[in-house]
Amino acid sequence: MVTSYRFDVPRLVIAAPSSGSGKTTVATGLMAAFSERGLAVSPHKAGPDYIDPGYHALATGRPGRNLDAFMCGPELIAPLFAHAAAGCDLAVVEGVMGLYDGAAGRGELASTAQVAKLLRAPVVLVVDASSQSRSVAALVHGFASFDPQVRLGGVILNKVGSDRHEVMLREALEEAGMPVLGVLRRAPQVATPSRHLGLVPVAERRADAVAAVAALAEQVRAGCDLDALMALARTAPPLACEAWDAERALAGTRPSGRPVVAVAGGPAFTFSYAEHAELLTAAGADVVTFDPLRDEALPEGTTGLVIGGGFPEVYAPELSANEPLREAVARFAEAGGPVAAECAGLLYLARSLDGKPMCGVLDSDARMSERLTLGYREAVAVSDSALAANGTRLRGHEFHRTVIEPGAGAAPAWGFTHPERRVEGFVQQGVHASYLHTHWAAEPSVALRFVEAAAARP
């Protein structure tokens, strides 16, 4: 596909001074409210988070896409954005953490501010105003002046307590010359439930999630100046970039035939980047989704298996009870079938999870832990596998509250080089299993290599 090198779409970045200020509420509500107006809205999330994009997809009817400058590199942010937003009327990017927070010890890398600069997009700051009045002006002034290259276009005040409170906040921001583009009152009835790793994914609460997104749209529509926000979005200048394309990203000859690559889905396995399926398809595979909670067999003709992230710990009894599928996965792996497993997939392949039998592909046992493991990693493949050749370098992300013992096999999957040095994961026969979440757009060769391994199966 030939795409323009001059990409012009109205866009906004929704940021905040810190986590918990209401970015997801505002961003999702804006996406839904503009979609209800008949606009094609492209939804995006800065950083590695998988859960928020599910709500974004529900709000817009389009896949939620991540923009992670650590995992993919700053040079891919604009092309990936252009790929997703082509033909849309508006793009909304939800930020990560506080506006200037990024990869630890790496300056602005992977921060919302960096993404906004790479996209040349105006920023709307969502401020939790629940415990302040005139001080809001000093706070906003600091964020607006910290980096002159970040263009703060206005503020949406969240958790405003009363009409009088709103007046004081507006007066303070008017003195500071900062437009107020919206005011949202406290509305616990539209809060989305959370647990050990954040919001509960859409796939686990579909009907409730639909109602929550509709309520967010109503709240934002009532409290925000949508026309002013759209006008601000239109001030974003054109981007001079070529849109990312899965076909063009892959180098090398495609394998003959169309191997079937089965991808785990359903409520227990909700973590996946849309670009992975696109790369697998572009590499020559037929991608078929299956649900390990309900399907008792792998899709017909499966010659490759991808089991991504999610919450198997929540569904351990149900996953364990589906013995026919567990046995089918074990047989596939034992026969040398290529398997790429990340985080939840790693747990599913273990011998047990919280005492419940899993697939038994790996000679390890997994359990819930009190300790949250979270952060970016720099990794190098230390064993040849169906996914990555020895020496392949990737950046990834860990995010789990489980442990698996032992944590690495005789042939580990990755050697971490930053922020700590250790080996992790398992490579055995065709299996590559690890806690590390990766974004294949950063290294498309892994998708091609995996499809080649799947095509080589009888």
Secondary structure, 3 states (H helix, E strand, C coil): CCCCCEECCCEEEEECCCCCCCHHHHHHHHHHHHHHCCCCEEEEEECCCCHHHHHHHHHHCCCCEEECCCCCCHHHHHHHHHHHHCCCCEEEEECCCCCCCCCCCCCCCCCHHHHHHHHCCCEEEEEECCCCCCHHHHHHHHHHHHCCCCCEEEEEEEEECCHHHHHHHHHHHHHCCCCEEEEEECCHHHCCCEECCEECCHHHCHHHHHHHHHHHHHHHHHHECHHHHHHHHCCCCCEECCCCCHHHHCCCCCCCCCCEEEEECCCCCCECCHHHHHHHHHCCCEEEEECCCCCCCCCCCEEEEEECECCCCCCHHHHHHCHHHHHHHHHHHHCCCCEEEECHHHHHHCCEECCEECCCCCCCEEEEEEEEEEEEEEEEECCCCCCCCCCCEEEEEEEEEEEEECCECCCCCEEEEECCCEEEEEEECCEEEECCEECHHHCCHHHHHHHHHHHCCC
